Amino acid sequence: MALTDNNESKVRISADEMEAFLLLPPPPPGEPYTKEEVMAFIQKSRVNHGVDEAAVERMINGRIFGREVRIAKGTKPVDGQDGFYQYNFNMDLNNKPTVREDGSVDYWSIHTIEMVEEGQVIATYTDPIDGVDGVAVTGRPVLAKRGRPQPPLSGKGFSRSADNHTYTADITGKIEMKNDRIQILSVYEVSGDVDVRTGNIDFRGDVIVHGNVSVGAVVKATGSITVDGLCEACTIEAGKDIVLRGGVLGAYKAVIRSKGNIHAKFFEYSTIEAEGFIEVESALSCNMVSYDRIYMEGKRASLVGGYAYGTSGIEVNTLGNVNEVKTQVHVGASTEVLKEIIDIQGRLADANAMLKKITEGLTQLETIAHEKGINISTDERRIALLRTKMTKQAEIASDTKALDRLNDIVERGKGAFVRVIHEVYAGTTVTIDQTMLRVKDEQHSIDFVKRQGNVVMTALDDLL
């Protein structure tokens, strides 16, 4: 018999054209369907790919009528894979020490520098894989996602092979990746101590000292500084982070300064200053300043004696001691910072007023020159004014940058508090902004916060 839509024969194609279904009504008595006529009907219905002839035969021979049966399935596309890089160095650096189960702090777990050796393969590239297009049951191509190539790595300190597949370090040094750009930078590495034999160090880059830093030594770096051993009465200054795994015995002469963060095992009788946070297990009779926060973690985390300023806050286990040693802590906006802001604002007002007068003077000279038709490009008065103008503009730029930094410090200090997990002893003074509270009796597990213009003590949650 002839198959037509008139006798309710129907082929349904799915919306994505990846499947087709056939419905056959019961044939008239004595007029069975043949495979050839059903296949012709399917093809006439635009289904010409992925037809399951065995399914069609099962429908006819098994007399499967009056319901849909899937009789065609398209070929799905196989998406390609993008090209990718395999990096052979640690990109996930850790600048926080881990706390051991016994409560002590493992400063060896801090990993702020990743080193590579000259000739080391630092990255390999795998080409993209092309996709395989699919086909709908109607014969329509179904496009696969194409694998996209990646651009060659950019940066310095390494070379790449002619085919851009292999990247090799040109020097031994510190490797870092920022904004998809790799840099291998020189690192000054001292295998032993820094002392009279090595001399002082002033290096453009990062410094690693595997020994101690002796009395009187000076170590300076534009990058980070890491010291594996003990620091004595020395000077250490870094443009980035400082990690002192062995701590500092300062003898009131050690000076540690960082434009980044400072991590240390302990500080004794030292001066410490960080633009970022300070993280140390214990501090004894130190002058400590952080324009971020001071964290004192670990089983023996204590701050005894001296002065500690953390703009955003200070967290410590024990503050002061039973002997009531004078211990001062300060958070929030300090008087010194506020005074410096006022001083800079005054300088900026004077400089801008002077700049305005200079600009007016230059305008007058140019107006007179224009009226008289003379060239004043070499006039000494004009040259002197231009020089003064440039000097004032440089001063204004410098002071504006300094003012922005100080305003940022004040902003960080909003809502600052001092948290003491265990004991705070008499002899301790706590200052928030410019308001001070003297601790007269031993207290336990408290926060010092500022409320209604006063420094008050509030109990910590029981979980602490």
C-alpha positions in Angstrom: 0.0 0.0 0.0 1.1 3.6 -0.5 2.1 5.5 2.7 0.9 9.0 2.9 -0.1 11.5 5.6 -3.7 10.8 4.6 -3.7 7.4 6.2 -2.1 8.9 9.4 1.4 7.7 8.7 3.8 10.3 10.2 7.5 11.1 10.6 8.3 13.5 13.4 11.7 15.2 13.5 12.9 16.6 16.9 13.5 20.3 17.3 17.3 19.9 17.1 16.9 17.5 14.1 19.0 14.9 15.9 16.2 12.3 16.2 13.3 11.1 14.0 10.3 9.1 15.0 7.9 7.1 12.8 4.2 6.3 13.5 2.6 3.7 11.3 -1.2 3.2 11.5 -2.5 -0.4 11.1 -2.6 -1.3 7.4 -5.8 -2.5 5.7 -6.3 -6.3 5.9 -4.2 -8.1 3.3 -2.1 -5.1 2.5 1.0 -5.4 4.8 3.8 -2.7 4.7 7.0 -3.4 2.9 10.4 -2.2 4.0 11.0 -0.5 0.7 7.8 1.6 0.8 8.4 2.6 4.5 12.0 3.5 3.7 10.9 5.6 0.8 8.3 7.3 3.0 11.0 8.1 5.6 13.3 9.6 2.9 10.5 11.6 1.4 9.9 13.0 4.9 13.5 14.6 4.8 15.1 11.9 7.0 18.2 10.7 5.1 20.9 10.2 7.8 21.3 7.8 10.6 18.2 5.7 9.8 18.0 2.5 11.8 16.7 0.0 9.2 16.6 -2.7 11.8 14.1 -0.6 13.8 12.0 -0.2 10.7 11.9 -3.9 10.1 11.0 -4.6 13.8 8.0 -2.2 13.4 6.8 -3.9 10.2 7.4 -7.5 11.4 6.3 -6.9 14.9 3.2 -5.0 13.8 4.1 -2.0 16.0 1.4 0.4 14.9 -0.3 3.4 16.4 2.7 4.7 18.4 6.0 6.4 17.7 9.2 4.6 17.4 12.6 6.2 17.0 13.9 5.2 13.6 16.8 7.6 13.1 19.5 9.2 15.2 21.9 12.0 14.1 25.6 12.0 14.6 26.5 14.4 17.4 29.5 16.7 16.8 32.7 16.2 18.8 33.9 19.5 20.1 37.6 20.3 19.6 39.9 21.1 22.5 41.6 24.5 23.0 45.3 24.6 23.1 46.7 24.8 26.6 49.9 25.2 28.6 51.3 22.9 31.2 53.3 24.9 33.7 56.2 23.2 35.5 56.4 25.5 38.4 54.3 26.3 41.4 51.9 29.1 40.7 50.0 28.9 44.0 52.3 30.5 46.5 51.4 30.5 50.2 52.2 33.6 52.3 50.6 32.4 55.4 52.2 30.0 57.9 50.4 26.9 59.0 49.5 26.3 62.6 50.5 22.8 63.8 48.2 20.6 65.8 50.1 21.5 69.0 49.4 25.1 68.4 52.9 26.2 67.3 53.3 28.0 64.0 55.3 26.5 61.1 57.1 29.4 59.5 58.8 27.0 57.1 55.5 26.5 55.4 55.6 30.1 54.1 56.3 29.9 50.4 56.6 33.3 48.8 59.3 32.6 46.2 59.4 30.0 43.5 62.8 29.3 42.1 63.8 27.8 38.7 67.2 26.7 37.3 68.8 27.9 34.1 67.8 25.4 31.3 64.7 24.2 33.2 61.6 23.7 31.1 59.1 26.0 32.7 56.1 25.4 30.4 55.0 23.2 27.4 52.3 23.9 24.9 49.8 21.5 23.5 48.2 22.4 20.2 44.4 22.6 19.9 42.5 19.6 18.6 40.0 20.2 15.7 36.4 19.2 16.3 34.5 16.7 14.2 31.2 18.0 12.7 28.0 16.1 13.3 25.1 15.4 10.9 21.4 15.9 11.7 18.9 13.2 10.5 18.0 15.6 7.8 21.5 15.6 6.5 22.2 19.1 7.8 25.8 19.6 9.1 26.0 20.2 12.8 29.2 22.2 13.4 31.5 21.3 16.2 33.2 23.8 18.5 36.7 24.5 17.0 39.7 24.2 19.3 41.3 27.6 19.8 45.0 28.2 19.8 46.6 30.1 22.7 49.0 33.0 22.1 52.7 32.4 22.8 53.7 33.2 26.4 55.1 36.7 27.0 57.6 37.9 29.5 61.3 37.9 30.1 64.0 35.6 31.4 63.1 32.6 29.3 63.3 31.3 25.7 60.8 29.4 23.5 61.5 26.8 20.9 60.9 27.5 17.2 57.6 25.8 17.2 56.5 27.7 20.4 55.9 24.4 22.2 58.7 24.4 24.8 59.7 27.3 27.1 63.0 27.2 28.9 64.5 29.4 31.7 67.5 31.5 30.6 68.7 32.2 34.1 68.5 30.8 37.6 66.1 33.0 39.6 62.7 33.7 40.9 59.7 33.0 38.6 56.4 34.7 38.9 53.3 35.0 36.7 51.2 38.2 36.7 48.5 39.1 34.2 49.4 36.1 32.0 53.0 37.3 31.8 55.9 35.3 33.1 59.0 36.9 34.6 62.2 35.2 35.8 64.1 37.6 37.9 67.5 37.4 39.4 67.7 36.3 43.0 70.6 37.0 45.3 71.1 33.8 47.3 73.5 33.5 50.2 74.3 29.9 51.1 75.5 30.8 54.6 75.5 33.8 57.0 75.5 37.5 56.1 78.5 38.8 58.1 81.8 40.6 57.5 82.8 38.0 55.0 79.9 38.6 52.7 79.6 42.3 53.4 76.3 44.2 53.3 73.7 43.4 50.6 71.9 46.0 48.5 70.2 44.1 45.6 67.7 45.0 42.9 65.5 41.9 43.2 64.9 39.3 45.8 67.3 38.1 48.5 67.4 34.6 50.1 69.7 34.0 53.1 70.1 30.4 54.1 72.0 31.3 57.3 71.9 34.0 59.9 72.2 37.8 59.5 74.9 38.9 62.0 75.2 42.0 64.2 75.7 45.2 62.2 74.9 43.6 58.8 72.6 45.4 56.3 70.4 43.6 53.9 68.3 45.6 51.4 66.3 44.5 48.4 63.8 46.0 46.1 61.9 42.7 46.1 61.4 40.2 49.0 63.8 39.1 51.6 63.8 35.6 53.2 66.1 34.6 56.0 66.2 31.0 57.1 68.3 31.6 60.2 68.4 34.0 63.1 68.6 37.8 62.7 70.7 39.7 65.2 71.2 43.5 65.7 71.0 44.1 61.9 69.0 46.2 59.4 66.7 44.5 56.9 64.7 46.6 54.4 62.6 45.2 51.5 60.4 46.6 48.8 58.1 43.6 49.2 57.6 40.9 51.9 60.0 39.9 54.5 60.1 36.3 55.9 62.3 35.7 59.0 62.0 32.0 59.8 64.3 32.1 62.8 63.2 35.4 64.4 65.1 38.5 65.6 67.3 39.1 68.6 67.5 42.8 68.2 69.4 44.1 71.2 67.5 47.4 70.7 69.4 47.9 67.4 67.6 45.7 64.9 65.5 47.6 62.3 63.2 45.6 60.0 61.2 47.6 57.4 59.0 46.3 54.6 56.8 47.9 52.0 54.8 44.6 52.0 54.1 42.2 54.8 56.4 40.8 57.5 56.4 37.2 58.8 58.6 36.2 61.7 59.0 33.5 64.4 59.6 36.1 67.1 60.9 39.7 67.7 62.9 40.8 70.7 64.1 44.3 71.4 63.6 45.4 67.8 62.0 48.1 65.6 59.6 46.7 63.0 57.6 48.6 60.4 55.4 47.3 57.6 53.1 48.9 55.1 51.2 45.6 55.1 50.4 43.2 58.0 52.8 41.8 60.6 52.5 38.2 61.5 54.7 37.0 64.4 54.3 34.4 67.2 55.7 36.6 70.0 57.2 40.0 70.6 59.2 41.3 73.5 59.9 45.0 74.2 59.7 46.0 70.5 58.5 49.0 68.6 56.1 47.5 66.1 54.2 49.4 63.5 51.9 48.0 60.8 49.7 50.1 58.6 47.4 47.1 58.2 47.0 44.5 61.0 49.2 42.7 63.5 48.5 38.9 63.9 50.1 37.0 66.7 49.2 33.4 66.3 50.3 30.2 67.9 50.3 28.5 71.3 52.7 31.0 72.8 51.5 34.1 70.9 52.3 36.9 73.3 53.0 40.6 73.2 55.0 41.8 76.2 56.5 45.3 76.7 57.1 48.0 74.1 54.7 49.6 71.7 52.6 48.0 68.9 50.5 49.9 66.4 48.2 48.1 63.9 46.0 50.4 61.9 43.2 47.8 61.3 43.6 45.9 64.5 45.7 43.6 66.7 45.0 40.0 67.6 47.0 38.2 70.3 46.8 35.4 72.8 48.4 37.1 75.7 49.0 40.8 76.2 51.4 42.0 78.9 52.6 39.7 81.7 52.1 39.0 85.4 55.0 41.4 86.3 52.8 44.2 84.9 55.5 45.2 82.3 54.4 48.4 80.6 52.9 47.3 77.3 51.2 49.7 74.9 49.0 48.8 71.9 47.4 51.2 69.6 44.9 50.7 66.7 42.9 53.0 64.5 44.0 56.5 63.3 47.1 57.6 65.2 47.8 61.2 66.2 51.0 61.1 64.1 49.1 60.2 60.9 46.4 62.8 61.5 49.0 65.5 62.1 50.9 64.5 59.0 47.7 64.7 57.0 47.1 68.3 58.3 50.8 69.2 57.5 50.5 67.9 53.9 47.2 69.6 53.3 48.8 72.9 54.4 51.8 72.3 52.1 49.5 71.5 49.2 47.4 74.7 49.7 50.6 76.8 49.7 52.0 75.0 46.7 48.8 75.3 44.7 48.6 79.0 45.5 52.2 79.5 44.4 51.5 77.5 41.2 48.6 79.7 40.5 50.8 82.8 40.8 53.5 81.3 38.6 50.9 80.5 35.9 49.5 84.0 36.1 53.1 85.4 35.7 53.8 83.2 32.7 50.5 84.3 31.1 51.3 88.0 31.7 54.8 87.6 30.1 53.3 85.8 27.1 50.6 88.5 26.7 53.2 91.3 26.8 55.4 89.5 24.3 52.4 89.0 22.0 51.5 92.6 22.1 55.1 93.7 21.4 55.6 91.0 18.9 58.8 89.7 20.6 60.0 86.2 21.2 60.5 85.4 24.9 61.4 81.7 24.6 64.9 82.4 26.0 63.8 85.1 28.4 65.5 84.4 31.8 62.3 85.4 33.8 60.2 82.9 31.8 62.8 80.2 32.1 63.0 80.8 35.9 59.2 80.7 36.2 59.0 77.5 34.2 61.6 75.8 36.4 59.8 76.8 39.5 56.5 75.6 38.1 58.0 72.2 37.3 59.4 72.0 40.8 56.0 72.9 42.4 54.2 70.4 40.2 56.5 67.6 41.3 56.1 68.6 45.0 52.3 68.6 44.5 52.3 65.2 42.9 54.5 63.8 45.7 52.4 65.3 48.5 49.2 64.2 46.8 50.4 60.6 46.6 51.5 60.8 50.3 48.1 62.2 51.3 46.3 59.5 49.4 48.3 56.9 51.3 47.6 58.5 54.7 43.9 58.8 54.0 43.9 55.2 53.1 45.5 54.4 56.4 42.8 56.4 58.2 40.1 54.5 56.3 41.7 51.1 57.2 41.5 52.2 60.9 37.8 52.6 61.0 36.2 50.0 63.3 39.6 48.8 64.5 39.8 46.7 67.7 42.2 44.8 69.9 41.4 41.1 70.5 43.0 39.1 73.3 42.2 35.4 73.2 43.5 34.5 76.7 44.9 37.0 79.3 45.6 40.7 79.3 47.5 41.9 82.4 47.6 45.1 84.4 50.3 47.5 83.1 48.8 47.4 79.6 47.4 50.4 77.9 45.1 50.1 74.8 44.5 53.1 72.5 41.9 53.3 69.8 42.3 56.3 67.6 43.3 58.9 70.3 41.3 57.4 73.2 43.2 55.3 75.8 42.3 52.8 78.4 44.6 51.6 81.1 44.1 48.0 82.2 44.1 47.9 86.0 43.3 44.2 86.7 43.9 41.0 84.8 41.2 40.2 82.3 40.4 37.2 80.2 39.2 36.7 76.6 38.1 40.2 75.6 37.8 42.6 72.8 38.8 46.3 73.2 36.5 48.4 71.1 35.5 52.0 70.8 31.9 52.9 71.8 30.5 56.4 72.2 34.0 57.9 72.3 35.3 55.5 75.0 37.5 52.4 74.8 35.6 49.5 76.5 36.2 45.8 77.1 33.7 43.3 75.8 33.7 39.5 76.4 34.5 37.2 73.5 32.2 34.5 72.4 32.5 31.2 74.3 33.8 29.6 71.1 36.9 31.6 71.4 
